[in-house]
Amino acid sequence: MYSKKDDLCSIISKIGQGDDLLEQIYETIKTEMAEYIDEQRTQAGYYHNKFFKNERSIGLVRNFLKKKNGFIDVIQ
């Protein structure tokens, strides 16, 4: 049986192999995440250590990246 975890393992293996497309996607997401977190830090009640432990915050990040890129899928 093939699963999304298999996809994730495949992606992880490509990271170490220097896959240019994967590297470009990673850099794009990393830059956009930094911009998003910088924006969130200005919001009242933001606490960085708890941000990614909150389902609502994870949903906000997912929606932000999906809007900007249109290719984000959830791997469970």
C-alpha positions, 0 to 999 in steps of 0.5 A: 500500500502506497501512502502520503508518508511514502511521498514524504520519505521520497521528498526527504531523500531528494533533499540530500541529493541536491534536487534543484526544484525541491531546493527552490521550493524549500527556499520559497516556502522558507522565505514566505514563512519568515515574512508571515512569522514577522507579520504575526509577531506584531499581533497582540497575544503572539507568543512564538513558543506556542504558535506552532503548537496551536491548530488554529495557527497551523491552519492560518499558516497552511491557508497563507501558503496555499493562497500564495502558492496554490500547491500546499497539500497536507501530508498526514 
